[in-house]
Amino acid sequence: MSTTPSKPTPSPIPNRSASPPTSSKPESTRPHPRPAFPTITLRLKVPDLNHPGACIFFDNCNPSTALSSAVDLVLGCLYKPTKTNAHIPPTRSVTLIFRSMPGVAYTVGSSLDNDHKEIHLSMDYIGGVSSNPPNRQHDEIQGVLVHEMVHCWQWNGIGTAPSGLIEGIADFVRLKAGLSPPHWKKEYGGDWDAGYQHTAYFLEWLENIYGVGSVRKINDRLRERKYIEGEFWKDLFGKDVCELWEDYSKTFDEKSKGDGAERGEKAKRNKEEEEEEEGEEDEKAKGNKEEEDEVVLVEKHGEEQKVPKEKGEGRSQ
């Protein structure tokens, strides 16, 4: 029995959607990286590990943690990070140098250039800091480091800002960090720019009245223009600095005003004496740099190399 072969039946044409094919991979939901503050090199130079001040420092602080924390506090108080951070000074390194010297500390540009900073910390001063209460030594060391670190990062009106404002901003950051020493008091009287805590508390009042970030605005205003007192404060706060100082004074009662006026005059005298001492220390430090025969770091083709500094040279080329 034969069979007749059947004709093949064509397969149906599949229905195809007009929409484009979808990828099997899910779309990335990873956010763009947030802007971050610049990172810098931190160094420590200790000529004498047996100095009592050095022993107190190491008993209370880890140098890496102390310096890194100071950098974070200063940048967080004075700036907000951006993609380029072009509004932040181009500081590239900070070297903490222990020294036996009078005074407390000072900050200068290194022999390389002003983008490399040196904080000279008096071991004689640290050696005399009381250990009572127990955290006193740690807080004083960290407070001094924060104050000096501000000088590594703040603007100065192209060198025209009052020194009292510069020092006041440094102590304001220390105050906001909760590192004010026990003897600091709010003061009325004297000049607004007597500096240090005298001006720091005035700046704190500005922040309370005109909003958080007021000191950041002051610092930013000093970035690319000279300080002209008649314009500076009015542009920022709508009042002359003398008017602001008078408004600040009204927050004190009569007894506080009397006590504060006396402290204000004392702060003014202290400022003048400290400026004279700092000038002498700067000259002495400059002389020491010229006389030292040491190994210094220079940058060549993006890499740091060690080269000997010749005697008598003030800078390394």
Buried (B, 14 or more C-beta within 10 A) or exposed (E): EEEEEEEEEEEEEEEEEEEEEEEEEEEEEEEEEEEEBBEBEBBBEBEEEEBEBBBBBEEBBEBEEBBBBBBEBBBBBBBBBEEEBEBBBEBBBBBBBBBBBEBBBBBBEBBBEEBBBBBBBBBBBBBEBEEEEEEBBBBBBBBBBBBBBBBBBBBBBEEEBBBBBBBBBBBBBBBBBEBBEEEBEBBBBBBBBBBBBBBBBBBBBBBEEBEEEBBBBBBBBBBEEEBEBEEBBBEBBEBBBEEBBEBBBEEBEEEBBEBBBBBBBBBBEBBEEBBEBEEEBEEEBEEEBBEEEEEBBBBEEEEEEEEEBEEEEEEBE
